[in-house]
Amino acid sequence: MSLKLTILGCHSATPKVNAHPTSQYLEINNTHFLIDCGEGTQRQMRKYKVGFSKINHIFISHLHGDHFFGLIGLISTYGLLNREKKLHIYGPKGIKEVTMLQLKVSNSWTKYPLIFHELASAESETIFENDKVIVKTIPLTHRVYTNGFLFTEKHTLRKLHIENIAQYNEIEICDYHNIKAGKDVILSTGEVIKNEELTLPATKPKSYAFCSDTQYKPAIVPIIKHVDLLYHEATFLEDRADLTERTKHSTAKQAAQIAKDAEVSQLIIGHYSSRYDNLLKFKEEAQEIFNAVELAESGKVFMV
Amino acid sequence: MSLKLTILGCHSATPKVNAHPTSQYLEINNTHFLIDCGEGTQRQMRKYKVGFSKINHIFISHLHGDHFFGLIGLISTYGLLNREKKLHIYGPKGIKEVTMLQLKVSNSWTKYPLIFHELASAESETIFENDKVIVKTIPLTHRVYTNGFLFTEKHTLRKLHIENIAQYNEIEICDYHNIKAGKDVILSTGEVIKNEELTLPATKPKSYAFCSDTQYKPAIVPIIKHVDLLYHEATFLEDRADLTERTKHSTAKQAAQIAKDAEVSQLIIGHYSSRYDNLLKFKEEAQEIFNAVELAESGKVFMV
């Protein structure tokens, strides 16, 4: 098991030569996800050599251009590459209509199945689940309907305590699955061997929370409590904290406050306003509140 | 007067790290135009430092993604930069609906006027004209409705022959405009001084023809006859000439044949299929037909 996050772009608003809009590639428990897809994302995927064809699920936080204008290009490229497997898109209501119209005017319907999951709930909900990962929305507060996403490994099996098991000749390899699942063993004598004696605790399921774009919203703290990795937008420094209310964005300090209150292991900040040249200031201001802060930058990889 | 063409992208289909889809920036007679706008065009405009805010007219050849998926991002960026002046978009029917829907779902209507000129004619037509430049469509044959564009300087005024004029004290500066416009001068004696004596020939109006994407189409030759600069797509080499019929694209040789028949001064080829690594082959094959060939590449500038 592992969790690996690659930042493909982390700047707000307008793309520039070295400022790419939001997109992230997440590998969690051997499942690959794309989160947001600003213009130029497919090029960034190539540049950083992430698994282009491993993506089956794309999560779009909201329909501002710097978070989804690259989606149609990626969808089209998959078509040109003769993709056959399904592609699931999760995003706000409207994402299907706008994508389908673009495919219609360009007369380039995909031959692979394109499945839209339009989101409209104001409450956190489970939007994806398989045997490895569960994905829930994190309702955010922005100028348009916006969700963050919480990715959590499914509860993992306990580990075999091989030395203790070896003391019981009667226990065979075919019993291991039940033991890992937490069951006790009843020997032929009728003696019950408690599961705790035969196993070690499971690895803690790893988790990642993506929160962009949003105004400071303490209500998300219970949803993201104790995650290993939190990405939280930090569009402004304190000098322009006055803009957070109108723009519905956060400051670096506010992102850090959320991280502190949620007791996360590691905070990543990004979505910097283009008015700032010195990004180190974001880290400095955040660290006044919460120490384990890293700055997002294109190509940077975070492992848990 | 001058004509300056900057290639922003010239590859077909899927963007890659060093293969940008079609877009060109044209300065002609001090007027600035953007031609096609594949994904990532605004980033390329920044990279090559073309006049980002000088663009008031954008011409889109057709609605395949590699020619227009960057348009919505550029429109949005102009909005974020507080643009106030009008932006005119010329392109196939459908371009307005798809753009407006994207602005609607992202709740980001532009504050500046966005004016669409939807094209549907199968004949060449004048779509833009001011006192400096005239722009006509070049109907092409592709899988969807497609136009090339012919940019021609407006017929220029004759130049004053100052030495000859100086021989007539009676001719004053206020007469110069009529003389440059080709009129004769009648002296107070009744003597007529022929315009040819007072002027030198005007500079030949410069012209640029953009032809992408298209199957080999000799019918365009009369429209682009004698242009100074012709960009013509060359998606395939001879080895895959069999694909031109189905895909409605041209080979390098076919582009060269058009250039030869139209007696243009200079041919630029581009829109290379991603199956080819060695682009020099395109130039070699084209030069079997027409010698003055250059390969398009991102950032390359052509002056007339």
Interface residues (C-beta under 8 A of the other chain):
Chain A: A13 T14 P15 K16 V17 E39 G40 Q42 R43 R46 K47 L63 H64 G65 F68 F69 G70 I72 G73 S76 T77 L80 L81 P92 G94 I95 E97 V98 L101 Q102 K104 V105 S106 N107 S108 R143 V144
Chain B: A13 T14 P15 K16 V17 E39 G40 Q42 R43 R46 K47 L63 H64 G65 F68 F69 G70 I72 G73 S76 T77 L80 L81 P92 G94 I95 E97 V98 L101 Q102 K104 V105 S106 N107 S108 R143 V144
